[in-house]
Amino acid sequence: MQSIIRLSIKNKNLFLKNKGQISITRNYCNDHSGNHDHSISFEKFKENRELIKKKSELIKEITKSRLLGQLDTVNNLQQQVSSIENALDPKIEQFSIQSKEQKEAELQLWKRFLEKKGVVTRSQLASVNKFEFERFKANGLLDAEAEKLKKDKEKEFESKRPIDETTGMKIPIHKVTQTEKIRYDPILRDAFPSPLVADQKVGGIDEEIDQLDEEDHDEEFSLENKESKIKMLIEKMEDQSNKDPQFKLMVMNFLDDGIPLKDKLIFRDDFEISAETLKSFSMVNEADDDQLDSQVELSEKEKKVIGIAQQKILDLQIKEIAKDYKFNSSLEQKRLDILFRNNTILRYKAKEAGAIQKDGSIDMKKLLQQPLGIEDLTRYSLDFSSENSGNYIYQDGQLLKQFDDGFTMPYEKLYEEDVKSQKKLDKLKSAANKLICFTNGKGSAREVEEILEEFSLSEMDALHTFIDMFGSDLVEYSLNLPSEGKYMDAVYEYLENEKERRTMMLGDSFRDHVTLSPNEAEEFPTHEIMLPEDRVLVTKEDSPMVKAFKDRVIQEGLLNDFQTKIDLVNDQPQYESHLFMEEYKAKLYENEKQLQKDLLETRDPMMIRNFIKYKYDQQKELLDQKKEQEYNDHTSTMNEIVQEVSQGSLSNIDPPIYHPVTGKLFTPKKKNPKCLLCQNPNWQVDPLNTPFLSIYLNKAGDMLPRHFSGNCLKHQKKIVKTIRQAKSLGIFSYKNGTFTIYNPNVYSLTNQELEEYNKWLNGTYTKEELQQVYDEYEASKELRFKPTWTEAVELPKGKQQEKVLMEFGMENNDLNKVYGKDKQ
């Protein structure tokens, strides 16, 4: 109880101290209203998690409504989901709570990662890259090991390249293996990775593969064998989907990435699976099961169990087919989805182009002579062919597939991404209605021209395809029109004339403003100019020379020639100014990129969509601009300050003051501006500091009061006490005193010292004193300059004995012993 009371008092004091920044709850204090660290409160986190749960429930309802054909309900639910997505915080949406088992498994991986790295000290742990650990969780290898493995694979692959007998050189990589057909085959290019990345570890677990002989291994796991297995599986699924629409519905539902696994049809109790469908599953999966006979009656529980088992068999068989190619688990289903879809699309295109051979395979070289346009990918669906039973209907903005038994199913993948754009569908539908009314004699040509002015050439091709598919079901009175009658032919003829008219308009503008030589005119015919009108840079303000140069360079046929001429200094075309040339070169590069983009979009729309989607990150660009702006502002202000200091305008600023004891920055006190110690604590208040103490004394020796000195009470007492100490030491005289010492650090000379100084200064020495000084100098000189070595002096024979006696103080007897005279 006392701790709660103490905590409440503490919270109260905090609230009074930082009012408006602290919110007090029942038993704790949480500082979150300022939100300087951008942290999310628990209340907001809880609200977002509830929204995520609600979103998942709405997605389940959308799936049910789509299967039942309730289109209005689907639209309403989609609007609710979009509103929830706008209200969600992306940080919380990506948040996931790990279970205890997941945390323990990740901890074991972390320990194994540190052991492999050899991390022992804290400094080594601080240098560990967290992204390397994420890669280690994915493949079980360190970065160094992965790089080494990659280089070893490349060396091994390079060593296996055979040598051409004719040239004596190694055969290029694209001719070594049988991947040449797969690289250019749209059926298999999405499903199989390159051979350099074929052998990789998945999930940190090494797969144990038996060591087989090279010949047996090549025959069993060759690319041709894998291709044939996948094609056999696809053909079985195609044949069975034509016979059993319920089987096709289950396959499409399973391959749909937008439906969670738990919401698949095979796991639902309300979806009834017939015995024939279950039997077709066993036929596709090559699983013989006598219980799946059409005459056997199964309960709902048995149906569910058998469906789950057969679906697992299908999944395992797909993985077994792709075993040697090590599919990434996150991309496996998408690649197989692309595989199934493209196979049927290309088979239908191959029938139109006559590219199907006698054995049923597709002649890819003959098929690729006719490149797929945007209308081809939007026109044909997974199972849209003339041989299939049933047809497609367009109802309430939704595309439906109707089977022979009357069963309808929404199918949104017909137009891929285009069908999801309601504005584009409305635009195509309104234009098609106007065209049909005009050809039927119930519309005006002006309305048709106004609508078609908004269409580009590529969009007109899409409109042609749209009318071809749904022209007989667009308007009410068009039901009486024959689908292949004169009115529809008139619509197509009008579209073709419109395209030719626009092409000729571009050709006329090209001929009017550009003067071509006869040779250039033959090489560059005007009917091949297929650029939109807005791409021709002709304005009223430009001169005729500028107009001609712009129009001539912007055309695709002359673009490369003029690009080389612009880079040359000596062979430049004529232009008005250097500034115009630089500006126009930039425009030229932009137009060239746009031409390449349009060309790519007509060939592969999915590729250009993904390229545009992931090319530019708007949020990242805004953050970079903001950081750059802050950096520029900071540097500009710092440069201004340095300039002010260098010019001397800030030279009068006092330097910072630091306390002599603590070393911290000292702030002068504003209360006593005349007190020296309050403004600077570096003054030494000491009895020997007479210059500082004399400030506070008058001529009579009295101490100045506070109203004269300006000191605060604290420092006035300190200075008075120090002055009294100086007087007691004799540094200052008392009032009416007999002595005065002005500076205790300077002492006067004695009489003897003064006389010696005067003699030295004036040179008044006596002869005796001078002789004494001279003798002392000579004696010191001998001591200073006496040699340290002994010179060998040759003396007469009679004098040598005397010298020895003089140097060593020896007697004659001793000397005789030295010279050996006593032996004689």
RARA-V315152 format. One record per pair of residues at least 4 apart in sequence whose ideal C-beta (glycine too) atoms are under 6 Angstrom apart, sorted by the first residue. I is the first residue (numbers start at 1). J is the second residue. D is the distance in whole Angstrom. If there is no record, write none. Layout:
I_J_D + I_J_D
//
This chain:
11_24_5 + 11_29_5 + 14_22_5 + 15_22_6 + 15_24_6 + 18_22_5 + 21_33_6 + 21_34_5 + 22_29_6 + 22_31_5 + 23_33_6 + 24_29_6 + 32_41_5 + 40_44_5 + 40_45_5 + 45_92_6 + 48_88_6 + 48_89_5 + 48_92_4 + 51_84_5 + 51_88_6 + 55_81_6 + 55_84_5 + 58_77_5 + 58_80_6 + 58_81_5 + 60_263_6 + 61_77_6 + 62_74_6 + 62_77_5 + 63_259_6 + 63_263_6 + 65_70_4 + 65_73_4 + 65_74_5 + 66_74_6 + 66_410_5 + 71_396_5 + 71_398_5 + 88_93_5 + 98_102_4 + 98_103_5 + 109_137_6 + 113_133_6 + 113_136_5 + 114_119_4 + 116_142_6 + 119_124_5 + 119_125_5 + 132_143_5 + 139_201_5 + 140_201_5 + 140_204_3 + 141_145_4 + 141_146_4 + 161_170_5 + 161_176_5 + 162_171_6 + 163_170_6 + 164_169_6 + 164_171_5 + 171_175_5 + 171_176_6 + 174_180_6 + 178_223_5 + 179_183_6 + 181_185_5 + 182_188_4 + 182_192_6 + 185_364_6 + 186_342_5 + 187_342_6 + 187_343_5 + 188_192_6 + 190_335_5 + 190_338_4 + 191_335_5 + 191_339_5 + 192_325_6 + 193_197_5 + 198_325_6 + 200_326_5 + 212_216_5 + 212_217_4 + 217_221_6 + 218_222_5 + 221_324_5 + 229_321_5 + 234_343_5 + 236_284_5 + 237_284_6 + 240_244_6 + 240_247_5 + 240_280_5 + 241_247_6 + 241_248_4 + 242_388_6 + 244_277_6 + 244_280_6 + 245_403_5 + 246_277_5 + 247_277_5 + 247_280_5 + 250_265_5 + 253_264_6 + 253_265_5 + 254_264_6 + 255_337_5 + 259_263_5 + 265_271_5 + 266_307_4 + 266_311_5 + 273_277_5 + 273_278_6 + 273_303_5 + 273_307_5 + 275_294_5 + 276_294_5 + 278_292_5 + 278_306_5 + 279_292_4 + 281_310_4 + 282_287_5 + 282_289_5 + 282_292_5 + 285_313_5 + 285_314_5 + 285_317_6 + 287_313_6 + 298_302_4 + 298_303_5 + 322_327_5 + 327_332_4 + 331_335_6 + 338_342_6 + 341_382_5 + 342_346_6 + 344_382_6 + 345_380_5 + 346_350_6 + 348_380_5 + 348_385_5 + 350_355_4 + 350_356_5 + 350_362_5 + 350_367_5 + 353_367_6 + 353_370_5 + 355_362_6 + 355_363_4 + 355_366_4 + 355_367_4 + 357_361_5 + 357_363_6 + 364_368_6 + 371_603_6 + 372_376_4 + 374_602_6 + 374_605_5 + 375_379_5 + 375_461_5 + 375_465_4 + 378_415_5 + 378_418_6 + 379_465_5 + 380_384_5 + 381_414_5 + 383_388_6 + 389_404_5 + 390_402_5 + 390_403_4 + 390_404_6 + 391_402_6 + 392_401_6 + 393_400_5 + 393_402_6 + 394_399_6 + 394_470_5 + 394_473_6 + 395_400_6 + 398_410_6 + 399_411_6 + 399_414_5 + 400_408_5 + 400_410_6 + 401_409_5 + 401_411_5 + 402_408_5 + 403_407_5 + 412_419_6 + 414_419_6 + 415_419_3 + 418_424_6 + 428_463_6 + 428_466_5 + 431_451_5 + 431_463_6 + 432_466_6 + 432_467_5 + 432_474_5 + 433_474_6 + 433_475_5 + 434_443_6 + 434_447_6 + 434_448_5 + 434_451_6 + 435_491_5 + 436_478_6 + 437_442_5 + 437_443_4 + 438_443_4 + 438_448_5 + 439_487_5 + 439_490_4 + 439_491_5 + 440_487_5 + 443_447_6 + 452_498_6 + 455_459_4 + 455_460_5 + 456_532_6 + 460_499_6 + 464_495_5 + 467_471_4 + 467_491_6 + 470_474_6 + 471_488_6 + 472_483_5 + 481_487_5 + 506_529_5 + 506_531_6 + 507_526_4 + 507_529_5 + 509_536_6 + 510_514_6 + 510_526_6 + 510_529_6 + 513_547_5 + 513_548_5 + 513_551_5 + 514_548_5 + 514_551_5 + 514_552_5 + 516_520_4 + 516_521_4 + 520_524_6 + 524_557_4 + 531_535_4 + 537_550_4 + 537_554_6 + 538_547_5 + 542_546_4 + 542_547_5 + 548_552_6 + 552_558_6 + 553_562_4 + 554_591_6 + 558_562_6 + 565_571_6 + 575_580_6 + 575_581_5 + 576_580_5 + 580_584_6 + 600_608_5 + 601_605_6 + 601_608_5 + 611_615_6 + 644_649_5 + 644_650_5 + 645_650_5 + 656_665_6 + 657_666_4 + 657_680_6 + 658_663_6 + 659_664_5 + 659_666_5 + 659_681_6 + 660_682_6 + 668_679_5 + 669_678_4 + 672_678_5 + 672_712_4 + 674_710_3 + 675_710_6 + 675_711_5 + 675_712_5 + 675_715_6 + 676_683_6 + 677_683_6 + 677_715_4 + 678_712_6 + 684_689_5 + 685_718_6 + 685_722_5 + 687_722_6 + 687_725_5 + 687_726_4 + 687_729_6 + 687_731_6 + 688_744_6 + 690_694_6 + 693_723_6 + 696_703_6 + 696_704_5 + 696_709_5 + 696_719_6 + 698_702_5 + 701_735_5 + 703_720_6 + 703_723_6 + 704_708_4 + 704_709_5 + 706_711_6 + 706_716_5 + 711_715_5 + 711_716_4 + 726_731_4 + 726_732_5 + 727_732_5 + 727_734_6 + 731_741_6 + 731_744_5 + 733_737_3 + 733_739_6 + 733_740_5 + 749_753_4 + 749_754_5 + 758_762_6 + 759_764_5 + 765_769_4 + 765_770_5 + 781_785_6 + 782_786_6 + 795_799_4 + 795_800_5 + 795_803_6 + 804_808_6 + 805_810_6 + 810_814_4 + 810_815_5 + 816_821_4 + 816_822_5
//
